[in-house]
Amino acid sequence: MTWTAPKVDRRTEPYVADERSMLQGWLDRHRDTLLAKCAGLTPEQLVQVSAEPSNLTLLGLVRHMTEVERWWFRQRVAGQKIGDLYFTDEQPDGDFENLDTAGAEEAFAVLRTEWDAADRAVAHRGLDDTFTMPDGRVISLRWVYVHMIEEYARHNGHADLLRERIDGATGE
């Protein structure tokens, strides 16, 4: 039997909550939405370039968001000295390139693992906690949450279009 991207029960964002819970809730909703856009597709469909000339694929978006989660929450906010997973200095678009259908199931598992690690890395930090970027900018955890919600929202729009081109499926 061929693996297909699993169905996802998307979490509902809170309608009334403190700021941290609201930001986390919206981030979780968008995290789930990306996987929901992939649900039921085969690895071959997940690597299908369906909006040429763009190299965007659904699997590429999953891998990209894995890197983005790791980069912002773990490497930047928490200062963890961990490497990148898919891209290198020589191949900065490695998350979108070198896609292998055999690695699709693993990429989904790695994303979920990264979500858990990212959440743990910032769980004890306040939204006003800051870190300094290599270029000298001082950034708060609050900014990172807002940026991550924006990043997922933008890429979920891409995912919606890619999915519709692959099999005609549309939806929220």
Secondary structure as the mmCIF struct_conf table of DSSP 4:
data_model
#
loop_
_struct_conf.conf_type_id
_struct_conf.id
_struct_conf.beg_label_comp_id
_struct_conf.beg_label_asym_id
_struct_conf.beg_label_seq_id
_struct_conf.end_label_comp_id
_struct_conf.end_label_asym_id
_struct_conf.end_label_seq_id
HELX_LH_PP_P HELX_LH_PP_P1 ALA A 5 LYS A 7
HELX_LH_PP_P HELX_LH_PP_P2 ARG A 10 PRO A 14
BEND BEND1 TYR A 15 VAL A 16
HELX_RH_AL_P HELX_RH_AL_P1 GLU A 19 CYS A 38
TURN_TY1_P TURN_TY1_P1 ALA A 39 GLY A 40
HELX_RH_AL_P HELX_RH_AL_P2 PRO A 43 LEU A 46
TURN_TY1_P TURN_TY1_P2 VAL A 47 VAL A 47
BEND BEND2 ALA A 51 ALA A 51
TURN_TY1_P TURN_TY1_P3 GLU A 52 PRO A 53
HELX_RH_AL_P HELX_RH_AL_P3 LEU A 58 GLU A 69
HELX_RH_PI_P HELX_RH_PI_P1 ARG A 70 VAL A 77
BEND BEND3 ALA A 78 ALA A 78
BEND BEND4 LEU A 85 TYR A 86
BEND BEND5 ASP A 89 GLU A 90
TURN_TY1_P TURN_TY1_P4 PRO A 92 PHE A 96
BEND BEND6 GLU A 97 ASN A 98
HELX_RH_3T_P HELX_RH_3T_P1 THR A 101 GLY A 103
HELX_RH_AL_P HELX_RH_AL_P4 ALA A 104 VAL A 122
TURN_TY1_P TURN_TY1_P5 ALA A 123 HIS A 124
BEND BEND7 ARG A 125 ARG A 125
TURN_TY1_P TURN_TY1_P6 LEU A 127 ASP A 128
STRN STRN1 THR A 130 THR A 132
TURN_TY1_P TURN_TY1_P7 PRO A 134 ASP A 135
BEND BEND8 GLY A 136 GLY A 136
STRN STRN2 VAL A 138 SER A 140
HELX_RH_AL_P HELX_RH_AL_P5 LEU A 141 ASP A 167
#
